[in-house]
């Protein structure tokens, strides 16, 4: 199945983002938000299977074809939340839905929990709240982040001899994907440089977060949601591998569907993408 896609540049007041624009102009407005170190191609298999939606699939700052944040700036979750809100403003969307995977699902939840009056529906894949820490761990988390920033050297970006080597590197990354998924992400994420190819993603995205929410703080965003929520939980995904996560999720007022597959089930093969699309089509079309 194919769906016409338009490449757009979004000049926000503070940064320029790139995005793919899909679907009929009168469709339900949806912002699609990819995961950490991915890009808008994360949804290349899923979005053509969704019906009746006007989807803006963004490259988050520092990913894909979007600008990197300026020197001295970081990549906090709430900065991404603000970017998404500005994208909605640019399209004139006072009410919109969110589709998020992994980190993108977390960012979407934070936005929907912060401004519940703006969000109609929340569709999530394998994540909902960020990694949390106990209050007494906060100083150590900040110390670790500060030390990492002092030691950071942007010149260390790895150059791969061939495009294929860059693809293979993504297959073996911290969050691995199969070859088909890596090749799709590489279409938007890899660029030629002298001596080979590099991934466009900003190396600062690998730095540890200086501040993390406590569990009560993170759950406060979920409990403030005022829209229907659909969470896809892959059988071999991250949520299933996180101790205590499933029991916690079952205690929340959200709709959960478990599907076979891994963390990138919507991208790695057509069957996984179709299974996710079937769930989300029913979700978005429900009255």
C-alpha angles and dihedrals in degrees: 000000000000131000124189111254128198122205110223137181117215115205103202121184092260107023143010118242131189124221146170116238119208140175140022118328090236093050124116106283113246133174112210115205123194129210134264114302091002129100142210090294086074085086097043093110099035105046097058087059094054119093134217097004133128100211130191107193105193132201101227117230111289092020134096113335096340123110121266117241114262123266112287094025124110138210105247121166092242091056087060090048090056091047091054092048089053090050090054090049091052091055091045093242111156089170124030143148129242131223114189139174124201108316087009089057090052092049090048091052092050091052094046092047093047097047105020092165090066100051124076102180136003119210114185137184120204099329142058111159130032126252106282136208136204113257093250090056094061097090092051091048091053092046091052091050094048092050091049091051091051091051095043118119116186090197091072094081109138119245114209117211094225139015088249091056089053089052091050090051090057090049089058098040126124088274101037125206134187122263096264092053093045091051092052092049090046092057087071101021106050127073134179120251133168106296098018140311137324135192111252094222115117110255089221088073087078093060116107119257113260094210130032131183122248115239094257090051093050093047091050088070092053093047090051093057113120099185136074112276128205118189122190110208112194114216091233097030133117097268091056090051095049113094112243094001097113095051090048092050092050088058092059127086096248135112113247129193121185115212131181114259144061136284093291096040090137091058109030098071142359094249093057092045091051093049091052091045092052090055095045095045090057090045097050094043095049115111 
